[in-house]
Structures are given as structure tokens and as C-alpha cells.
Amino acid sequence: MTPTRAPQHIYCGIDTHADTHHAAIITDTGILLAHRQFDTTSSAYDAVVEWIHQHGHPISVGIEGTSSYGAGISRHLRHHHIAAVEVPRPNRKLRRSEGKSDPIDAEAAARAVLARHQLSEPKHGDGPIEAIRALRVARSGAVKAATASMNTIRSMLVTAPEVLRTQLRGRSTTALLDACIALEPDTAAMTDPVNATIVALRSLAKRTRELRREAQELKKNLAALVKEVAPRTASVFGLGPDTAAALLITVGDNPQRLRSESSFAHLCGVAPIPASSGKTNRHRLHRGGDRRANQALHTAVVVRLRYSDIARRYAERRTSEGKSMPEIIRCQKRYLAREVFTALRQDYRALTT
């Protein structure tokens, strides 16, 4: 009787797009077995899982863009107990020498998994942090749109007819919006630039007022959710609802993927990295990572320097040592990252128990 042969170990790479994904499978010795294109639907995701198991036992699947186009397939694979990792994009040298196509990129992702090159655990994206991300995205969009609409009002006043400029000049934002909404145009004389400008200003003012109201309502919902999900992080001095939400989104629903506070600092772009050469031995600032998280830490440090006696005393001491203010801020961002990471871990443990 012929003994049953154990399934071979395989690695898979997926190049993700909005409407299609392209997958490639290689063996644990680097031999390309197959590649195939799939749609981005639930039934197609099931077909991906079946297709992978047909070729052997999957060790890991490398996916490009697990926080964008690859979010759906990443969650689907995890639900089917298939390990998925985030892989970096193919480097430019590889693309210059071998070209670029979906099959090439999928194979490159599979080989990156095999080589264990710059892999990271993807965010789960199916818990309360994903809910926070959705609210923050909506609020950020409303704030940007309201700012753009308000800027349009002010730029329109620069070239508006003199009667309107005189009436509306020098007003604060709230007073200007009230005044624009209160204007009454003569709709029967729309060929007059004054009436047309009044209609435009009223429309922009109403739009701005509604967007500001929407942004404020979303901020209240966001603050309540952040306080419920991560009370310790929200209570860190200097962090507001928006900055705390930005840091929570950076970590995701599975903070255990960050093995230490130094990895969190690296993710936020506040970890010093070696920059030594020859007789020079020094470190420089890491400028990668999540820039929104870096901005959140920067904002919190500026708040601390203004309102915290401890932060101001630290700044005075380092200034006397010859440090510049940008260097002091970078140091405090690193210290704050350590404090935030500790609070995040405590919140996660409380959330999962």
C-alpha cells in the first residue's frame, strides 16, 4: 500500500486592486507553482482559500495594502485560520530589471514572505478601533470641506462688489457666516453681479455652517467612543479626542502585533535610528512610520509645553544644555510614545478580559 504523501508547504503572494486581486503560489524552495486572478467579492475570497489549499499547506500569505485594497481578503484569510502578513511593495531596482505586472508583483510578494523580508502583522480591522477610524475619517472630511468652503467665502469677498465688501469686511468667522446667510438677493435680477454674489455667498455660508455642525457632532461621537474603548489613553495629558483616536488607529484592533514600546515609537516615526559611518558614531531621527500618529504626538507635546510645568522645566533644562527647541520636542515625543504605549496596552488588556 502506497503511503499517503503529506501536502507540500507553500507560500502565497497577493497583489491587490480595487476590483481584482492577483495571487501567486510558490513552494518552500522558491518554485513558482501557479498564479491566478480573482474578483474582490466574498465568493471570490472563498475561491482564493480553496485554490490555495489545492496546492498544498499554506505557511503564510503576503498581501500588499492590507489597510486599503487588501483589507477584505486579509480579514477573510484570518477567519479561515490562514496566516496573512503585510509585505512591502517591490523595490524600484526589481521593477526596472523585471518589469511590472500583476503576476510579477504577486510572485514578488510570495518571495518576500519566503525570505521573511520586512514583514508585519496586518491590522484586524474588525473591532472598536475600526469604528473609531470610520468616525475620524468622516470628521476629518467634514473639517476639510468646511475649511475649504470658508476659504472660498473669504477669497470671493476679495473681488466682490464694493457694497458687499464694505458690509462684510472685518467680521469674525461666525459673524461672517451669519451675515452671509442673512443676505437677501433679488432673484429677478441675477444678471447683476451683486445679486449673483449674494446667492453664492449664502450657498457657501449655509454649506459651511452645516459642515461645521456635522464635524462637531462627529467629534462628540468620537470623543465618547474613544473614552469608552481606551479610557487610560484618553486621559494621557495633552491628548484630545482626535489625537488619541489617531494613535489608536495606528495601533489597530490587535496591539499585540507591536512587541515593544520601541516598535510603537518606530511606527510613529519618533525612534532614533543608527546613522554611523567610519569614525562617526551617531543616530538620526526616523522619518518613516505613520505620519498622522507622528503629528498627533507632536500636537500633544506642544500642548504639554504650554500647560505642563514638568514639560516646561524639562525644556528649560535641556535648553541650558544647548539643545534646540526642535530637538527638545523630538525628545519629548519619544517619551510620550512610551507613556502612550503603556496606556494602550492597559486599555487592550481591560478590553479583552
Residue, then its C-alpha position, 0 to 999 in steps of 0.5 A: m500500500t502506497p503511503t499517503r504523501a503529506p501536502q507540500h508547504i507553500y507560500c502565497g503572494i497577493d497583489t491587490h486592486a480595487d476590483t481584482h486581486h492577483a495571487a501567486i503560489i510558490t513552494d518552500t524552495g522558491i518554485l513558482l507553482a501557479h498564479r491566478q486572478f480573482d474578483t474582490t467579492s466574498s465568493a471570490y475570497d472563498a475561491v482564493v482559500e480553496w485554490i490555495h489549499q489545492h496546492g498544498h499547506p499554506i505557511s503564510v500569505g503576503i498581501e500588499g495594502t492590507s489597510s486599503y485594497g487588501a483589507g477584505i481578503s486579509r480579514h477573510l484569510r484570518h477567519h479561515h485560520i490562514a496566516a496573512v502578513e503585510v509585505p512591502r511593495p517591490n523595490r524600484k531596482l526589481r521593477r526596472s530589471e523585471g518589469k511590472s505586472d500583476p503576476i510579477d508583483a504577486e510572485a514578488a510578494a510570495r518571495a518576500v514572505l519566503a525570505r521573511h523580508q520586512l514583514s508585519e502583522p496586518k491590522h484586524g480591522d474588525g473591532p472598536i478601533e475600526a469604528i473609531r477610524a470610520l468616525r475620524v475619517a468622516r470628521s476629518g472630511a467634514v473639517k476639510a470641506a468646511t475649511a475649504s468652503m470658508n476659504t472660498i467665502r473669504s477669497m470671493l469677498v476679495t473681488a466682490p462688489e464694493v457694497l458687499r465688501t464694505q458690509l462684510r469686511g472685518r467680521s469674525t468667522t461666525a459673524l461672517l457666516d451669519a451675515c452671509i446667510a442673512l443676505e437677501p438677493d433679488t432673484a429677478a435680477m441675477t444678471d447683476p453681479v451683486n445679486a449673483t454674489i449674494v446667492a453664492l455667498r449664502s450657498l457657501a455660508k449655509r454649506t459651511r455652517e452645516l459642515r461645521r455642525e456635522a464635524q462637531e457632532l462627529k467629534k462628540n461621537l468620537a470623543a465618547l467612543v474613544k473614552e469608552v474603548a481606551p479610557r487610560t489613553a484618553s486621559v494621557f495629558g495633552l491628548g484630545p479626542d482626535t489625537a488619541a483616536a489617531l494613535l489608536i488607529t495606528v495601533g489597530d484592533n490587535p496591539q499585540r502585533l507591536r512587541s515593544e514600546s520601541s516598535f510603537a515609537h518606530l511606527c510613529g516615526v519618533a525612534p532614533i535610528p543608527a546613522s554611523s559611518g567610519k569614525t562617526n558614531r551617531h543616530r538620526l531621527h526616523r522619518g518613516g512610520d505613520r505620519r498622522a500618529n507622528q503629528a498627533l504626538h507632536t500636537a500633544v507635546v506642544v500642548r504639554l509645553r504650554y500647560s505642563d510645568i514638568a514639560r516646561r522645566y524639562a525644556e528649560r533644562r535641556t535648553s541650558e544644555g544647548k539643545s534646540m527647541p526642535e530637538i527638545i520636542r523630538c525628545q519629548k515625543r519619544y517619551l510620550a510614545r512610551e507613556v502612550f504605549t503603556a496606556l494602550r496596552q492597559d486599555y487592550r488588556a481591560l478590553t479583552t478580559 
